[in-house]
Amino acid sequence: ISALHIGMHGHRDAARLIDAAGDDSAEAFTALMAALLQAQGEDITIAGREIEQRGSRLFKDMRVHAAAHDACAALWEGIAAAHNRFLRLDRECDGDTTRWRIGMR
């Protein structure tokens, strides 16, 4: 829950700092999330409202418990909730690849 709240509180400043505020649509959030991932040096591909993240700079060369990945995902869920409370952020992990799907509830 703490990570979720941190994401919620950081949304406005992060969006402003990278000039990716946009509107409250799922497409605008996809662009914001992609910009933040690229800003931290992640290898991503964007297709519509789906982001594929290959690897993670944060966890590079580390064996990490699934709970750590869940905590990081909670940050993104908090950012999504602050962007638009009706957004849905789905995550699918396959080895080192994470697919994020952004939709509406």
C-alpha positions as CSV (number, residue, x, y, z in Angstrom):
1,I,0.0,0.0,0.0
2,S,2.9,2.4,0.7
3,A,4.2,2.0,-2.8
4,L,0.8,2.7,-4.2
5,H,0.5,5.9,-2.2
6,I,4.0,7.0,-3.2
7,G,3.1,6.5,-6.9
8,M,-0.1,8.6,-6.4
9,H,1.8,11.4,-4.7
10,G,4.6,11.4,-7.3
11,H,2.4,11.5,-10.4
12,R,1.9,15.2,-10.9
13,D,5.5,16.2,-10.4
14,A,6.9,13.4,-12.6
15,A,4.5,14.3,-15.4
16,R,5.4,18.0,-15.1
17,L,9.1,17.4,-15.0
18,I,9.2,15.3,-18.2
19,D,6.5,17.4,-19.9
20,A,4.2,14.4,-20.4
21,A,1.1,15.4,-18.4
22,G,-1.4,15.1,-21.3
23,D,-5.0,14.5,-20.5
24,D,-6.5,11.7,-18.3
25,S,-6.9,9.2,-21.1
26,A,-5.4,5.7,-21.2
27,E,-3.3,6.8,-24.2
28,A,-1.9,9.8,-22.3
29,F,-1.0,7.5,-19.4
30,T,0.7,5.0,-21.8
31,A,2.8,7.9,-23.1
32,L,3.6,9.1,-19.6
33,M,4.6,5.6,-18.4
34,A,6.7,5.0,-21.5
35,A,8.5,8.4,-21.0
36,L,9.2,7.6,-17.4
37,L,10.5,4.1,-18.3
38,Q,12.7,5.5,-21.0
39,A,13.9,8.2,-18.6
40,Q,15.2,5.5,-16.3
41,G,16.9,3.8,-19.2
42,E,14.6,0.8,-19.7
43,D,14.5,-1.1,-23.0
44,I,10.8,-0.8,-24.1
45,T,8.6,-1.1,-27.1
46,I,5.2,0.7,-27.3
47,A,2.3,-0.7,-29.3
48,G,-1.0,1.2,-28.8
49,R,-1.8,0.9,-25.1
50,E,0.7,-1.8,-24.4
51,I,4.3,-1.4,-23.3
52,E,6.8,-4.3,-23.4
53,Q,9.7,-3.9,-21.0
54,R,12.7,-6.1,-21.6
55,G,14.7,-6.5,-18.5
56,S,14.9,-4.1,-15.6
57,R,17.8,-1.8,-14.8
58,L,16.8,-1.8,-11.2
59,F,17.0,-5.6,-10.9
60,K,19.8,-6.2,-13.4
61,D,21.9,-9.3,-12.6
62,M,19.9,-9.9,-9.4
63,R,17.7,-12.8,-8.2
64,V,14.7,-10.9,-6.9
65,H,11.7,-12.3,-5.0
66,A,8.3,-11.8,-6.8
67,A,7.2,-9.5,-3.9
68,A,9.8,-7.0,-5.0
69,H,8.3,-6.9,-8.5
70,D,4.9,-6.5,-7.0
71,A,6.1,-3.5,-5.0
72,C,7.5,-1.9,-8.1
73,A,4.2,-2.6,-9.9
74,A,2.3,-0.9,-7.1
75,L,4.2,2.3,-7.8
76,W,3.0,2.2,-11.4
77,E,-0.6,1.4,-10.2
78,G,-0.4,4.5,-7.9
79,I,0.7,6.7,-10.8
80,A,-2.1,5.2,-12.9
81,A,-4.7,5.9,-10.2
82,A,-3.6,9.5,-9.8
83,H,-3.7,9.9,-13.6
84,N,-7.2,8.6,-13.9
85,R,-9.0,6.5,-11.2
86,F,-10.7,4.4,-13.8
87,L,-7.5,3.2,-15.5
88,R,-6.6,-0.5,-15.3
89,L,-3.0,-1.5,-15.4
90,D,-2.4,-5.2,-16.2
91,R,1.0,-6.8,-16.0
92,E,2.2,-10.1,-17.5
93,C,5.7,-11.3,-16.7
94,D,7.5,-13.8,-18.9
95,G,11.1,-14.3,-17.8
96,D,12.9,-11.0,-18.1
97,T,10.1,-9.4,-20.1
98,T,7.2,-7.5,-18.6
99,R,4.1,-6.6,-20.7
100,W,2.0,-3.7,-19.3
101,R,-1.5,-3.3,-20.7
102,I,-3.3,0.0,-20.0
103,G,-7.1,0.0,-20.2
104,M,-10.2,1.4,-18.6
105,R,-12.3,-0.2,-15.9
